[in-house]
Amino acid sequence: KAFAFDPQGNIYINVGSATNVCQKSGVSGKKLKTCAEAENFEVGQAQIRKYSFLSNGKINPKFEVYAKGLRNSVAILWDEKRNVLLQGENSRDAIHKLDASLSNAELPHDELNVVEKGKHYGWPYCFDNNRNSPEWTYVDCRGYQKPYALLPPHSAPLAMHYYQGKLFPAWYQGRLLVSLHGYEPKGHRIVAFKRNDQGLPVGVPQSVVWGWDTKGEQKFGSPVGLTEMPDGSD
């Protein structure tokens, strides 16, 4: 699980998917119109839930499904200045099994999302900018929310942090840092995003810490969490 708090004390919690792409309901099953795992509001998965506090200080067990169709939101962060929830999506695997023309090394991209309340982000039916997953070719992906930005494929974003310290050069000030845990060539590094006029991340992520490669699949360094120390170190 991963979670984030907004200024009002509400808790946003990731509930990851139980399957890779809900394939038993799609091409391997009866070609159902929807995946129950993604659509069930009470016991569903692949969603971000919002919990609030009761007047007695306890958490209200009646959660709100804030957004769904998100396979695994391990990296989530509430941006207090812009009052939005940011999410790093760990996308599906093995996309080539049903369609050999799709490169598993290059597809799908992981995602960066500025999460909008009530939106469905397409898992398991769609990947990247609303392309159909090969298991769900008969679903119309046009009605689902596209990613805010694409991250390198299989890079596995696990944490995000806006840098506010003074130890690093001025270039880093206010930038969004993201730890990429994945073992693929574009993973196992820390990247930074520029910001647009609204202060939101934009453009191609720039590697700021890398070089953790080894000859085997298990990398020498695979960052997970990010935190900022009082002296501005990260």
Disulfide bonds with the S-S distance in Angstrom:
Cys22-Cys35 2.05
Cys126-Cys141 2.18
